[in-house]
Amino acid sequence: MSDVCIQQYPDLLREYWGFDTLRPLQAQAVACGVNARDSLVVMPTGGGKSLCFQVPPLVTGRLGIVISPLIALMKDQVDGLVMSGYPAASLNSHTRADEARDVAHRAEDGSLRLLYVAPERLFNDRFLSWLSKVGPASFAIDEAHCISAWGHDFRPEYRRLSELRARFPGASLHAFTATATPRVQEDIVEQLQLREPEIMIGRFDRPNLTYRVVPRTDVLTQVMEAVKRHETQATIVYCISRKETENLASSLRANKIYARAYHAGLDHAERRKVQDEFAQEKLNVVVATVAFGMGIDRSDVRCVLHSSHPKSVEAYQQETGRAGRDGLPAECLLLYSGVDTNKWINLIQRSAEESEVEVPAAWINHQIEHVRAMQSFCQSSRCRHAVLSEYFGQTYEPPPDSVHGCGGCDLCLGELEPDPESLDISRKIVSCVARIIAASPNPTRPIEFGATHIANVLRGRNLEAIRERGHDRLTTFGLLREMSQGRVTSYINQLVDRGALRRAPGSMPTIGMGEHARAVLKGELDPRLVRAIDSAASRKSKGADLESADPITSELFEALRVIRRSIAQEKNIPAYMIFGDRTLLVMAKRRPVTPAAMRGVPGVGDQKAREFADRFVAEIQDFCRARGIEGADQADETLARNAATEADSEPVRRNATREQLDQMWERGATPQEACEYTKLKISTVAKYLEEYIEETKPADISAWVDPKTYAAIIDAAAKTGADRLKPIFEFLGETVPYEQIRWALTHDRVTRGGAR
């Protein structure tokens, strides 16, 4: 049924979204919506979840209701749809009476296709009565994990969604979420009373993200290094407390990095201002609590940084999922300390104690389990991509072309290394803790101290708090004098994680001896302390940014971002609503210099082409003219003209060149080497190589297409059933050049009877 949707409605995709096809899982989900079959769709952030419930109402011509938890998210999605010409609207507490009447009329006369509402509005008796008369065909529940008490973000108001089945028996129900373990998936199906639902689970892995978990040593310095790695691009920095967001944002501004704090304690106008500045690319660095993000749809966030570990793996997956939503590379950096775990457990317990209603002990324990699972992820010495995938019940397979595991996390990239003096340092730290405790004035009630005090003793700091307790006379005083405060503190936290030390509960935890302390002191157990390799701070994320793009493409991409930002500010709308980074990158590579050519760029729908194409085309024309280069369509015409001239008037030279190239192919020369030798364009050389492969049928073309890429191309051709290059190119994530696809398909056809 999904194939039927793809083949029958490509015009809708092109008109509203500027795409020719849906991804396989999207097509399956759309088919459920069109055929009124209940469904549960678990798709990672950036996977195109919204299209799954936006396409069916256009196909069926009937009203669909979208239940979304955040007004800001509703507004941005509706604004984006309306800008594309889609008949959508929302009703929330900010909707004016005249706007609400207009929405009601459009729903009643059948001109509205999608209506967004919050759960609170949905269960207003008057609204439910009106909705029953309108007769919606479907309900799409976004952030469906909120209905499950086993999830990380349970919301009591979501429980009432179970009433939809009884009140609207003829409507289909469709649940969507980006984060749900198998247990939560089962709970969603049960709570919503889904009828024989089709359950579609996408890959949780986000291959374009590079995950790093590094010991927290100096928060400001580490944050600044990360932000500068993504200068001029969007970064979200998450903190646990409101005070931390304000202090860190202030410190960044003092260091000439424009950053703003965002948390629930700010008044509505201030929060809205920060959101709008961020969405319009006036602001690139936001330091926030978890209150920020769910209402932000900016697709080009290049870095998500956690200054401490999140409350759960689900929260981490969701928050890091805000990076690289456009599919381009992004970095996710987590600064870890064992102190974070205690902070979260204390917050959970204090919140339960202060609650006006009794909180079940089972719920408290479940929340603490979430925290412990996040701590385990931070401490893991296995591939980050693999651990995340397995947490959500999926087996991880690294990319076939990667020689370093996933190729996208600190562990597989070798950015963390064991300290060669791990055991010696561990013994000094544990011994220091033991001697501080032994120096207590009352041996029957020994006094313990926090990690900061212990680090100060080890570093030989001349502080009054140390002198008055006589800790400057301990034999361990100054043993790690040459080591930084942050590094010593990090090692103390690692020893707590490994059981050599223990951390007492409470808001101001002290450090004591752990169960493995004696084994460490005797040298029987090496805790294997790790440190970040010095060069890691300067590394970029996997394939980061536009590293792989040529200088002309990178320069034009930045020029197009300026145009996008200018239009966004003129219209007072988020920049991503105009075109995403992926669309701008394709523009920069292809350089379309006519409106007609612009319509062939993925992401440029009919409405947006009419409204924005001229501005972008003009910029590309000016850019090409100023640098004496051709636009893509001009280059195609020139190439065809030159080829015809060469074939008609200079057959002798063409034959000579062809003979030279054939000899080079025999030696396994690369196309780049052939270009340098013959002075021909790469497109011409590529065509000659294709002819050579077709005529000589070589047994092996690994000199021009490596075996793994070759296999991926043939597999993509089989799965897409395509006889054109573009679907295969897009299926492979637009990472394999057209020339290589053409060479592989030609070779497959002439040597093994391939379809092409």
HELIX and SHEET records of a PDB file:
HELIX    1   1 SER A    2  GLN A    8  1                                   7    
HELIX    2   2 PRO A   10  TRP A   17  1                                   8    
HELIX    3   3 PRO A   24  VAL A   34  1                                  11    
HELIX    4   4 LYS A   49  THR A   60  1                                  12    
HELIX    5   5 ILE A   71  MET A   83  1                                  13    
HELIX    6   6 ALA A   97  ASP A  109  1                                  13    
HELIX    7   7 PRO A  119  LEU A  122  1                                   4    
HELIX    8   8 ASP A  125  VAL A  134  1                                  10    
HELIX    9   9 ALA A  144  ILE A  147  5                                   4    
HELIX   10  10 PRO A  156  GLU A  163  5                                   8    
HELIX   11  11 LEU A  164  ARG A  167  1                                   4    
HELIX   12  12 PRO A  182  LEU A  192  1                                  11    
HELIX   13  13 VAL A  219  ARG A  229  1                                  11    
HELIX   14  14 ARG A  242  ALA A  254  1                                  13    
HELIX   15  15 HIS A  268  ALA A  279  1                                  12    
HELIX   16  16 VAL A  313  THR A  320  1                                   8    
HELIX   17  17 VAL A  339  GLU A  354  1                                  16    
HELIX   18  18 ALA A  361  GLN A  379  1                                  19    
HELIX   19  19 ARG A  384  TYR A  391  1                                   8    
HELIX   20  20 SER A  422  ALA A  438  1                                  17    
HELIX   21  21 ALA A  451  LEU A  458  1                                   8    
HELIX   22  22 GLU A  464  ARG A  467  1                                   4    
HELIX   23  23 HIS A  471  ARG A  473  5                                   3    
HELIX   24  24 GLN A  485  ASP A  497  1                                  13    
HELIX   25  25 ALA A  517  LEU A  521  1                                   5    
HELIX   26  26 ASP A  534  SER A  538  5                                   5    
HELIX   27  27 PRO A  551  LYS A  571  1                                  21    
HELIX   28  28 ALA A  575  MET A  577  5                                   3    
HELIX   29  29 ASP A  581  ARG A  590  1                                  10    
HELIX   30  30 PRO A  595  MET A  598  1                                   4    
HELIX   31  31 ASP A  606  ARG A  627  1                                  22    
HELIX   32  32 ALA A  632  SER A  649  1                                  18    
HELIX   33  33 PRO A  651  GLU A  666  1                                  16    
HELIX   34  34 PRO A  671  THR A  678  1                                   8    
HELIX   35  35 ILE A  682  THR A  696  1                                  15    
HELIX   36  36 PRO A  707  THR A  720  1                                  14    
HELIX   37  37 LEU A  725  PHE A  731  1                                   7    
HELIX   38  38 TYR A  738  ARG A  752  1                                  15    
SHEET    1   A 7 ALA A  88  LEU A  91  0                                        
SHEET    2   A 7 LEU A 114  VAL A 117  1                                        
SHEET    3   A 7 GLY A  64  ILE A  67  1                                        
SHEET    4   A 7 SER A 138  ILE A 141  1                                        
SHEET    5   A 7 SER A 172  THR A 177  1                                        
SHEET    6   A 7 SER A  39  VAL A  42  1                                        
SHEET    7   A 7 GLU A 198  ILE A 201  1                                        
SHEET    1   B 6 LEU A 209  PRO A 215  0                                        
SHEET    2   B 6 ALA A 330  TYR A 336  1                                        
SHEET    3   B 6 VAL A 301  HIS A 306  1                                        
SHEET    4   B 6 ALA A 234  TYR A 238  1                                        
SHEET    5   B 6 VAL A 285  ALA A 288  1                                        
SHEET    6   B 6 ALA A 259  TYR A 262  1                                        
SHEET    1   C 2 LEU A 416  PRO A 418  0                                        
SHEET    2   C 2 VAL A 530  ALA A 532 -1                                        
SHEET    1   D 2 LEU A 501  ARG A 503  0                                        
SHEET    2   D 2 ILE A 511  MET A 513 -1                                        
END                                                                             
